[in-house]
Amino acid sequence: MPNPRQAVGLPCLVMKFGGTSVGSAERIQAAARLTAEQHAKRPVAIVVSAMAKVTDLLLDTTRKAEAGDEAGVDANLVQLIARHETCCRELLPEGAPRDAALSGTRALIQEFARVVKGMLMLGERPVQSVDRAIAIGERLSALMMAACLESQGIRAAAVNAAAVIATDAVFGNATPLMEETRERAAAVIGPLLAERVLPVMTGFNGSTLEGVPTTLGRGGSDFSASILAAALDAAELWIWTDVDGIMTADPRVVPEARVLDAITYSEAAELAYAGAKVLHPRTLAPLAEHKIPVWSKNSFAPDKPGTRIVPAVEAATGPRAVTSMMDVAMVSIEPAGPAISSAKLMAEAMHALDAAGVELLAITSSSYRQNFCFIVKQSELAGALKQLEEEFAIELAHGYVKPPEVDANVGLLTVVGEGMRGTPGLAGRIFTAISRQNINIIAIAQGSSELTIAIVVRRDGLEQAVRAVHEECGLGRRT
């Protein structure tokens, strides 16, 4: 199988630009300058998101089509055309390149329109059609970015990730097939890099082995970039966003929060999973396997160093960051008597949650009452309860299991740090810091790895608890 690194002779750099980093002609030009700087030094491939808010607009259009709102569909299409045509005109000088970009933009939007008009006729939006439709946002960005680079004298080519990233057939949240993706990347991306043509690949999408379009889930453009970096054996991955890097806390909650110089793959993944809005939770898995370092950087302030994510950080002790999630709910399940064991109850509950595609944020149990509780996003609560009721239909009917109790007035605080392992008294200090604020701790979950401590509190005390823990752990700005 061809190796793209061998084809170009040098390890390549993969860079990913998020929606705000390509959100206007001005930001696309800035991203092109950052790309050109690196392209002058080594082979570069980039991955782009849809322009900010475009994916939301595309999804809204599919929902309007399903609801039979033809006027709403047409209004959204007008908005989509206007935004991208305006961007093309601001981005490119008059002439053939601009005309070609405008023509390509119209063709892609017409492709989207055909799909949603089909949904309108059917009165439904099949998941396969949604995946085909909403990937148009990234394809529009890739087209405009490639045209911008070409206008600056850099040979570039827009690449639809459907030709590169092979996935399973789980539409809306597909998983990459890495061996097949490596083969596709070698065939599609390798020759471009070898010829010094800069690939501009779409984020977020892929296709099955049969070529049916898929998407990787919301936020999947980060994931796309890490998949491409792993498939190309890249030297590094740079993820450009609109923040300075990964911080010790959300600066809107903790003004003293600071940017971390470096963090491990495991820490970054836990932070993402626990609500930090920097990296997609699945982004780091392909990189960790190949030990490819990744930088989280700010395209609005490119001179700032950002955060480096690596396999290990020397001299990292204690907590590294604290994050929180407000829109969560706690579900408690308890047997009504000894007729059903807690192990069986938990196993069946986990099966139901898996069937519903629910993401478990934390779980804890009681040995005496044999009950357990778990935290889910509020957006997934209805689906979780529906599946649990179906799973326990017989047990509920015969009174073997109590109806699930839901507490939607909670928030989840998570402390993350590989340096917490084996630190005596740390958990006690954290709990004491929260209790000093007269905040009651409702539930606690800590894994055996001691990488995270998850704490459930009342929602109205969540931000105060985050600030207390951040201060107690000494995570603020250093003088």
C-alpha positions in Angstrom: 0.0 0.0 0.0 1.5 3.4 -0.9 2.6 5.6 2.0 1.9 9.3 1.4 4.9 10.3 3.6 7.2 8.3 1.3 5.5 10.0 -1.7 6.3 13.5 -0.6 9.6 12.7 1.2 8.7 14.8 4.2 6.2 14.4 7.1 3.2 16.6 6.3 1.3 19.0 8.5 -2.5 18.7 8.7 -4.3 21.9 9.7 -8.0 22.2 10.5 -10.0 25.4 10.4 -13.2 25.6 12.3 -16.4 27.4 11.4 -15.5 30.8 12.8 -12.0 30.5 11.2 -13.7 30.3 7.8 -16.8 32.3 8.7 -16.3 35.2 6.3 -14.1 36.3 3.3 -11.8 38.0 5.7 -11.4 34.9 7.9 -10.9 32.6 4.9 -8.1 35.0 3.7 -6.5 34.9 7.1 -6.7 31.1 7.1 -5.2 31.0 3.6 -2.3 33.2 4.9 -1.6 30.8 7.8 -1.7 27.9 5.3 0.6 29.6 2.9 3.2 30.2 5.6 3.4 26.5 6.4 3.1 25.4 2.8 6.3 27.3 2.1 8.1 25.1 4.6 6.7 21.6 4.2 3.8 19.7 2.6 0.4 20.7 4.1 -3.1 19.4 3.9 -6.0 21.3 5.4 -9.5 20.4 6.6 -12.3 22.9 6.7 -15.6 23.2 8.5 -18.7 24.8 7.1 -18.9 28.6 7.6 -20.2 29.4 11.1 -23.9 28.7 11.5 -24.2 27.2 8.0 -24.7 23.6 9.3 -27.5 24.9 11.5 -29.1 26.5 8.5 -28.8 23.3 6.5 -30.4 21.2 9.2 -33.2 23.8 9.7 -33.9 23.5 6.0 -34.2 19.7 6.2 -36.6 20.1 9.1 -38.7 22.6 7.3 -38.8 20.3 4.3 -40.0 17.4 6.5 -42.7 19.6 7.9 -43.9 20.7 4.5 -42.8 24.3 4.9 -42.0 25.1 1.3 -41.8 28.8 1.9 -39.3 28.3 4.7 -37.2 26.0 2.6 -37.1 28.6 -0.2 -36.2 31.4 2.2 -33.3 29.3 3.7 -32.0 28.6 0.2 -32.0 32.3 -0.7 -30.1 32.9 2.5 -27.6 30.1 1.8 -27.0 31.4 -1.8 -26.6 35.0 -0.7 -24.1 34.3 2.0 -21.8 32.2 -0.1 -22.0 34.3 -3.3 -21.3 37.4 -1.2 -18.3 35.6 0.3 -17.0 34.6 -3.2 -17.3 38.2 -4.5 -15.4 39.6 -1.5 -12.8 36.8 -1.5 -11.8 36.8 -5.2 -11.1 39.5 -7.8 -13.2 39.8 -10.9 -12.4 37.3 -13.6 -12.5 33.6 -14.4 -11.5 32.3 -11.0 -14.4 34.2 -9.3 -16.8 33.1 -12.0 -15.7 29.5 -11.6 -16.1 29.7 -7.8 -19.6 31.2 -8.1 -20.6 28.5 -10.6 -19.3 25.8 -8.3 -21.1 27.4 -5.4 -24.4 27.5 -7.3 -24.0 23.9 -8.4 -23.5 22.6 -4.8 -26.4 24.6 -3.5 -28.6 23.2 -6.3 -27.5 19.7 -5.3 -28.6 20.5 -1.7 -31.9 22.0 -3.0 -32.6 18.8 -5.0 -32.2 16.7 -1.8 -34.4 18.9 0.4 -37.1 19.2 -2.3 -37.2 15.4 -2.3 -37.7 15.5 1.4 -40.5 18.1 0.9 -42.3 15.8 -1.5 -41.9 12.8 0.8 -42.8 14.7 4.0 -39.9 13.0 5.8 -36.1 13.3 5.9 -34.3 9.9 5.7 -31.0 9.8 7.6 -29.1 9.0 4.5 -30.5 12.0 2.7 -29.7 14.2 5.7 -26.1 13.1 5.6 -25.9 13.8 1.9 -27.4 17.2 2.3 -25.6 18.7 5.3 -22.2 17.9 4.1 -22.7 20.6 1.4 -21.6 23.2 4.0 -18.1 21.8 4.2 -18.0 21.3 0.4 -18.8 25.0 -0.1 -16.0 26.0 2.3 -13.5 23.7 0.7 -14.4 25.2 -2.8 -13.9 28.8 -1.6 -10.7 28.1 0.4 -9.1 26.3 -2.6 -10.1 29.2 -4.9 -8.6 31.7 -2.4 -5.3 29.8 -2.3 -5.2 29.5 -6.0 -5.7 33.3 -6.3 -2.5 33.6 -4.1 -0.5 31.5 -6.5 -0.7 28.3 -4.4 -1.9 25.2 -6.3 -4.8 23.8 -4.4 -7.6 21.3 -4.9 -10.9 21.0 -3.0 -11.3 17.3 -1.9 -14.6 15.8 -0.8 -13.8 13.7 2.3 -16.4 11.1 0.9 -13.6 10.1 -1.4 -11.1 9.7 1.5 -12.7 8.8 4.8 -14.2 5.3 4.8 -16.8 4.7 7.4 -19.4 2.2 8.6 -23.1 2.8 7.7 -24.2 4.5 10.9 -25.6 7.6 9.3 -25.4 10.7 11.3 -22.6 9.4 13.6 -20.4 7.2 11.5 -17.2 5.5 12.7 -14.1 5.5 10.4 -12.6 2.3 9.0 -8.9 3.2 9.3 -7.3 0.7 7.0 -9.6 1.5 4.2 -9.2 5.2 4.9 -5.4 4.9 4.7 -5.7 3.2 1.3 -8.0 6.0 0.1 -5.8 8.7 1.5 -2.8 7.2 -0.2 -4.7 7.1 -3.5 -6.4 10.6 -3.3 -4.3 12.8 -1.1 -0.8 11.2 -1.6 -0.5 12.2 -5.3 -1.6 15.8 -4.6 1.0 16.2 -1.9 3.7 14.6 -4.1 2.9 17.2 -6.8 2.9 20.1 -4.3 -0.9 20.6 -4.7 -2.4 21.6 -1.4 -5.4 19.4 -0.6 -8.4 21.3 1.0 -10.5 18.5 2.4 -14.0 18.8 3.8 -14.5 18.0 7.5 -17.4 16.1 9.0 -18.2 13.7 6.2 -17.1 10.4 4.7 -18.7 7.5 2.9 -19.3 3.8 3.3 -17.3 1.2 1.4 -20.1 1.3 -1.2 -19.7 5.1 -1.6 -22.9 6.1 0.3 -22.3 9.5 2.0 -22.1 9.6 5.8 -21.3 12.2 8.5 -19.3 11.8 11.7 -21.7 13.7 14.0 -21.8 17.3 15.1 -18.3 18.7 15.7 -17.0 15.9 13.5 -14.6 18.2 11.5 -12.0 18.0 14.3 -12.5 14.2 14.1 -12.0 14.3 10.3 -8.7 16.1 10.7 -7.4 13.6 13.2 -8.4 10.7 10.9 -6.6 12.3 8.0 -3.5 13.0 10.1 -3.4 9.4 11.2 -4.0 8.1 7.7 -1.2 10.3 6.4 1.2 9.5 9.2 1.4 13.3 9.6 4.1 15.0 11.7 1.5 17.2 13.5 -2.1 18.3 13.5 -2.9 22.0 14.2 -6.6 22.7 15.1 -7.4 26.4 14.5 -10.4 27.8 16.5 -11.4 31.1 18.0 -9.9 30.5 21.4 -6.3 30.7 22.6 -6.0 27.0 23.5 -7.3 24.6 26.2 -7.9 26.4 29.4 -8.0 25.5 33.1 -11.7 26.4 33.1 -14.3 28.3 31.1 -13.1 31.9 31.3 -16.8 33.1 31.3 -17.2 31.2 34.6 -13.6 31.7 36.0 -12.0 35.0 34.9 -8.7 33.8 36.3 -8.6 30.7 34.0 -5.4 30.4 32.0 -4.3 28.6 28.9 -2.5 25.3 29.4 0.9 25.0 27.7 0.6 21.3 27.3 -1.9 18.5 28.2 -2.0 14.8 27.6 -4.3 13.0 25.1 -6.2 11.4 28.0 -6.7 14.7 29.8 -7.9 16.5 26.7 -10.3 13.7 25.8 -11.7 13.7 29.3 -12.2 17.5 29.2 -13.9 17.3 25.9 -16.2 14.5 27.1 -17.0 16.5 30.2 -18.1 19.6 28.3 -15.0 21.6 27.4 -15.9 23.1 23.9 -12.5 22.8 22.3 -12.1 19.4 20.8 -14.6 16.8 19.6 -14.5 13.9 22.1 -13.5 11.4 19.5 -10.8 13.6 17.9 -7.8 12.3 19.9 -8.2 8.5 19.5 -6.5 8.2 16.1 -3.8 10.6 17.1 -3.0 8.8 20.4 -2.6 5.5 18.6 0.1 7.0 16.3 1.5 9.5 18.9 0.9 12.4 16.6 1.1 15.7 18.6 -1.8 18.2 18.1 -1.9 21.9 18.8 -5.0 23.8 19.7 -4.5 27.4 18.3 -6.4 30.6 17.8 -6.7 31.7 14.2 -7.7 35.2 15.4 -4.4 35.5 17.4 -2.0 33.1 15.6 1.1 34.5 17.4 -0.2 33.0 20.7 1.4 29.6 21.3 -1.8 27.6 22.0 -1.9 24.3 23.8 0.1 21.2 22.8 -1.5 17.8 23.2 0.9 15.0 23.6 1.2 11.4 25.0 2.7 12.6 28.3 3.5 15.8 30.2 6.5 16.0 32.4 6.1 17.1 36.0 2.3 17.4 35.8 1.0 17.1 39.3 -2.5 17.4 40.7 -5.6 18.6 38.8 -5.0 20.3 35.4 -8.4 21.8 34.7 -12.0 21.8 35.8 -15.0 21.9 33.5 -18.8 21.8 33.9 -22.0 21.0 32.1 -25.3 22.8 32.9 -27.8 21.1 30.6 -27.8 17.7 32.2 -30.2 15.5 34.2 -29.7 12.8 36.8 -31.7 9.6 36.5 -32.0 7.2 39.4 -33.1 3.6 39.2 -33.8 1.3 42.1 -35.2 -2.2 42.5 -38.5 -2.4 44.5 -37.3 -5.6 46.3 -35.0 -8.6 46.1 -36.7 -10.1 43.1 -34.2 -8.5 40.7 -30.5 -8.0 41.5 -28.7 -4.7 41.2 -26.2 -6.2 38.7 -29.0 -7.4 36.4 -30.8 -4.1 36.8 -27.7 -2.1 35.8 -26.9 -4.4 32.9 -30.3 -4.1 31.4 -30.3 -0.3 32.0 -26.9 0.0 30.2 -28.3 -2.1 27.3 -31.2 0.2 27.0 -29.1 3.4 27.1 -26.8 1.9 24.4 -29.8 1.1 22.2 -30.9 4.7 22.6 -27.5 6.1 21.7 -27.2 7.9 24.9 -23.9 9.2 26.2 -23.3 8.5 29.9 -21.5 11.4 31.5 -21.1 9.8 35.0 -22.5 6.9 36.9 -22.5 6.0 40.6 -24.2 3.3 42.7 -25.2 2.4 46.3 -24.3 -1.0 47.7 -27.0 -1.0 50.4 -30.1 0.1 48.5 -28.7 -1.4 45.3 -29.8 1.6 43.4 -27.7 3.6 41.0 -27.9 6.9 39.2 -26.3 8.3 36.0 -26.0 11.7 34.3 -27.1 12.3 30.7 -27.5 15.4 28.6 -30.9 16.9 28.8 -31.2 16.7 25.0 -30.9 12.9 25.4 -33.2 12.5 28.4 -36.5 11.8 26.6 -34.9 9.1 24.4 -33.2 7.5 27.5 -36.4 7.4 29.5 -38.4 5.9 26.6 -35.9 3.2 26.0 -35.7 2.4 29.8 -39.5 2.1 30.0 -39.4 -0.4 27.1 -36.5 -2.3 28.6 -38.2 -2.6 32.0 -41.8 -2.9 30.8 -42.4 -6.2 32.6 -40.5 -5.3 35.8 -42.4 -2.0 36.0 -45.7 -3.7 35.4 -45.1 -6.2 38.2 -43.6 -3.7 40.6 -40.1 -5.3 40.6 -38.5 -2.0 39.7 -39.5 1.5 40.8 -40.2 4.1 38.1 -37.0 6.0 37.2 -36.6 9.2 39.2 -35.4 12.3 37.2 -33.7 15.3 38.7 -33.2 18.0 36.0 -32.1 20.7 38.4 -28.5 19.5 38.5 -25.1 20.4 37.0 -22.0 18.3 36.5 -18.5 19.5 37.6 -15.5 17.5 36.5 -11.9 17.8 37.7 -9.3 16.4 35.3 -5.7 15.7 35.7 -3.4 12.7 35.3 -1.3 14.1 38.2 -4.2 13.4 40.6 -3.2 9.7 40.7 -2.1 8.9 44.2 -2.4 12.5 45.6 -3.4 12.0 49.2 -6.2 14.2 50.5 -7.0 15.8 47.1 -10.7 14.6 46.9 -11.2 15.8 50.5 -9.9 19.3 49.6 -12.1 19.5 46.6 -15.2 18.5 48.5 -14.4 20.9 51.4 -13.9 23.7 48.9 -17.4 23.1 47.5 -19.0 22.7 51.0 -17.4 26.0 52.2 -19.7 27.7 49.6 -22.7 26.0 51.2 -23.2 23.9 48.2 -24.5 20.3 48.7 -22.8 17.5 46.8 -25.5 15.2 45.4 -23.4 12.5 43.8 -19.7 11.6 43.2 -18.1 9.4 40.5 -14.4 8.7 40.3 -12.8 6.1 38.0 -10.1 3.7 39.2 -7.6 5.6 37.0 -8.1 8.7 39.2 -7.9 10.8 36.0 -11.3 12.5 36.7 -13.5 13.3 39.7 -17.1 14.0 38.6 -19.3 15.8 41.1 -23.1 16.5 40.8 -24.4 19.7 42.5 -27.5 21.8 42.2 -27.5 23.8 39.0 -27.7 27.2 40.7 -24.5 26.4 42.6 -22.5 24.9 39.7 -20.6 28.0 38.6 -19.7 28.9 42.2 -18.5 25.4 42.8 -16.3 25.5 39.7 -14.7 28.7 40.9 -14.1 27.3 44.4 -12.5 24.1 43.0 -10.4 26.1 40.5 -9.0 28.3 43.3 -8.5 25.4 45.7 -6.4 23.5 43.2 -4.3 26.6 42.3 -5.2 26.5 38.6 -5.4 30.3 38.0 -3.0 32.7 36.3 0.5 32.5 37.5 2.4 35.7 38.3 
